């Protein structure tokens, strides 16, 4: 009898093995995905690429490098006869807001008409077309080249204030952003806004415990269980510290520079049927006026 009681006390509680559906429920997946992209941010299409591509970690992102299957012929066929889509959301978007004359005056210092189009091109300035050019350090052309960028203006709305989006490669972002802040004399705002839900180390440990434990209930009644529920999916930028500011403004000219990386997704469609795909996919919304 003593041996039986001793064995009962020494026996550990065995957690019940849950089915695959219970282990892969949404709450656990979100917590696990957030934990796995603390250092390298995932794109919106990461899950799709992770199942079909060899992934690499570059520029603070986790990107698909090469396909795991022999799909080169299929991609070539799509580019020549159908439509091929590429996810370019890892490109960084810098947003400039302010008076059009002031924007063009300062932007003319970092580009040259000798290399081709500039920010003042009529077709691009209207907002109908996207332009591309090479940027240089202020008043240093043809030396000290920063790199190639693409840009698009927001169409005019009758006001003298304009909005410009500049798309840069993540490897060039910091240098170009530093040069833009210098020519527009933008300083960081007093309040630092954090776009990502930052968690402390204690909260991360509790979150991991909730994910790894298989014997826990779906919902806990205690307060610690409520705190352990993972937050929404982290949307951030692999090239920026979440504690750093992402918006700067000039007190003299009123020009505002904002870092919109990973806030605006970017896709590239290649092929003769690209326009048809967009036409069938995007539907015009009915505008209701009150």
LINFEN-V199236 format. One record per residue. N is the residue number from 1. RES is the residue in one small letter. SS is DSSP state (2 for helix, 1 for strand, 0 for the rest). OMEGA is omega in whole degrees, -180 to 180 (NA if undefined). BURIAL is I if it has 24 or more other C-alpha atoms within 12 Angstrom, else O. Layout:
n = (N:N)
res = (RES:RES)
ss = (SS:SS)
omega = (OMEGA:OMEGA)
burial = (BURIAL:BURIAL)
This chain:
n = (1:2:3:4:5:6:7:8:9:10:11:12:13:14:15:16:17:18:19:20:21:22:23:24:25:26:27:28:29:30:31:32:33:34:35:36:37:38:39:40:41:42:43:44:45:46:47:48:49:50:51:52:53:54:55:56:57:58:59:60:61:62:63:64:65:66:67:68:69:70:71:72:73:74:75:76:77:78:79:80:81:82:83:84:85:86:87:88:89:90:91:92:93:94:95:96:97:98:99:100:101:102:103:104:105:106:107:108:109:110:111:112:113:114:115:116:117:118:119:120:121:122:123:124:125:126:127:128:129:130:131:132:133:134:135:136:137:138:139:140:141:142:143:144:145:146:147:148:149:150:151:152:153:154:155:156:157:158:159:160:161:162:163:164:165:166:167:168:169:170:171:172:173:174:175:176:177:178:179:180:181:182:183:184:185:186:187:188:189:190:191:192:193:194:195:196:197:198:199:200:201:202:203:204:205:206:207:208:209:210:211:212:213:214:215:216:217:218:219:220:221:222:223:224:225:226:227:228:229:230:231:232:233:234:235:236:237:238:239:240:241:242:243:244:245:246:247:248:249:250:251:252:253:254:255:256:257:258:259:260:261:262:263:264:265:266:267:268:269:270:271:272:273:274:275:276:277:278:279:280:281:282:283:284:285:286:287:288:289:290)
res = (x:x:x:x:x:x:x:x:x:x:x:x:x:x:x:x:x:x:x:x:x:x:x:x:x:x:x:x:x:x:x:x:x:x:x:x:x:x:x:x:x:x:x:x:x:x:x:x:x:x:x:x:x:x:x:x:x:x:x:x:x:x:x:x:x:x:x:x:x:x:x:x:x:x:x:x:x:x:x:x:x:x:x:x:x:x:x:x:x:x:x:x:x:x:x:x:x:x:x:x:x:x:x:x:x:x:x:x:x:x:x:x:x:x:x:x:x:x:x:x:x:x:x:x:x:x:x:x:x:x:x:x:x:x:x:x:x:x:x:x:x:x:x:x:x:x:x:x:x:x:x:x:x:x:x:x:x:x:x:x:x:x:x:x:x:x:x:x:x:x:x:x:x:x:x:x:x:x:x:x:x:x:x:x:x:x:x:x:x:x:x:x:x:x:x:x:x:x:x:x:x:x:x:x:x:x:x:x:x:x:x:x:x:x:x:x:x:x:x:x:x:x:x:x:x:x:x:x:x:x:x:x:x:x:x:x:x:x:x:x:x:x:x:x:x:x:x:x:x:x:x:x:x:x:x:x:x:x:x:x:x:x:x:x:x:x:x:x:x:x:x:x:x:x:x:x:x:x:x:x:x:x:x:x:x:x:x:x:x:x)
ss = (0:2:2:2:2:2:2:2:2:2:0:0:0:0:0:0:0:0:0:2:2:2:2:0:0:2:2:2:2:2:2:2:2:2:2:2:0:0:0:0:1:1:0:0:0:2:2:2:2:2:0:0:1:1:1:1:1:1:0:0:1:1:1:1:1:1:1:0:0:0:0:2:2:2:2:2:2:2:2:2:2:0:0:1:1:1:1:0:0:0:0:1:1:1:1:1:1:1:1:2:2:2:2:2:2:2:2:2:2:2:0:0:2:2:2:0:0:0:0:0:0:2:2:2:2:0:0:0:0:0:1:1:1:1:1:1:0:0:0:0:0:0:0:0:1:1:1:1:1:1:1:1:1:0:0:0:0:0:0:0:1:1:1:1:1:1:1:1:0:0:0:0:2:2:2:2:2:2:2:2:2:2:2:0:0:0:1:1:0:0:0:0:0:0:0:0:0:0:0:0:2:2:2:2:2:2:2:2:2:2:2:2:0:0:0:0:0:0:0:0:0:0:2:2:2:2:2:0:0:0:0:0:0:0:0:0:0:0:0:0:0:0:0:0:0:0:1:1:1:0:0:0:0:0:0:1:1:1:1:0:0:0:0:0:0:0:1:1:1:1:0:0:0:2:2:2:2:2:2:2:2:0:0:0:0:0:0:0:0:0)
omega = (178:179:179:178:179:180:179:-179:-178:-177:180:178:-180:178:180:179:-179:179:-177:-180:180:-180:-177:178:-167:-177:180:-179:-180:180:180:-180:178:-180:-176:180:176:-178:-178:-177:177:171:179:-180:-175:-177:180:-179:-177:179:-172:-175:168:-174:176:-179:-178:174:179:179:173:-171:175:-175:-178:-178:179:179:180:-177:-178:180:179:178:179:178:179:-179:-175:-174:-175:-178:178:-178:177:179:179:-177:178:174:-175:-179:176:-176:178:179:177:180:-176:-178:-180:178:-178:-179:-178:179:178:-180:-176:176:-178:179:179:-179:-180:-178:175:179:-178:179:-173:-178:179:-177:178:-179:-178:-175:175:180:178:-180:177:-180:178:174:-172:176:-179:179:7:179:176:178:179:179:180:178:170:-176:176:178:171:-178:-178:178:180:-180:178:176:-180:-180:-176:175:178:-179:-177:175:-178:178:-179:-170:-174:180:-179:179:178:179:178:179:-180:-177:179:179:180:178:-179:176:-178:-178:178:-179:-179:-178:-178:175:-177:-179:176:-179:179:179:178:179:178:-180:179:178:178:-178:-173:-178:-179:-176:-179:178:-179:178:179:-178:-177:-177:179:178:178:179:-177:179:-175:179:-178:-177:-178:174:-177:-178:-179:-179:-177:174:-179:180:178:178:179:180:180:-178:178:-180:-177:-176:-178:178:180:177:-179:177:-177:-180:-180:173:177:-180:-177:179:179:178:-178:176:-178:-179:-178:-180:179:179:178:-180:180:-176:-175:178:-180:-180:178:-179:-180:179:-179:NA)
burial = (O:O:O:O:O:O:O:O:O:O:O:O:O:O:O:O:O:O:O:O:O:O:O:O:O:O:I:I:I:O:I:I:I:I:I:O:I:I:O:I:I:I:I:I:I:I:O:O:I:O:O:O:O:O:O:O:O:O:I:I:I:I:I:I:O:O:O:O:O:O:O:O:O:O:O:O:O:O:O:O:O:O:O:I:O:O:I:I:I:I:I:I:I:I:I:I:I:I:O:I:O:I:I:I:O:I:I:I:I:I:I:I:O:O:O:O:I:I:I:I:I:O:O:I:I:O:O:O:O:I:I:I:I:I:I:I:I:I:O:O:O:O:O:O:I:I:I:I:I:I:I:I:I:I:O:O:O:O:O:O:I:I:I:I:I:I:I:I:I:I:I:I:I:I:O:I:I:O:I:I:I:I:I:I:O:I:I:O:O:O:O:O:O:O:I:I:O:I:I:O:O:O:O:I:O:I:I:I:O:I:I:O:O:O:O:O:O:O:O:O:O:O:O:O:O:O:O:I:I:I:I:O:I:I:I:I:I:I:I:I:O:I:O:O:O:I:I:I:I:I:O:O:O:O:I:I:I:I:I:I:I:I:I:I:O:O:O:O:O:I:O:O:O:O:O:O:O:O:O:O:O:O:O:O:O:O:O:O:O:O)
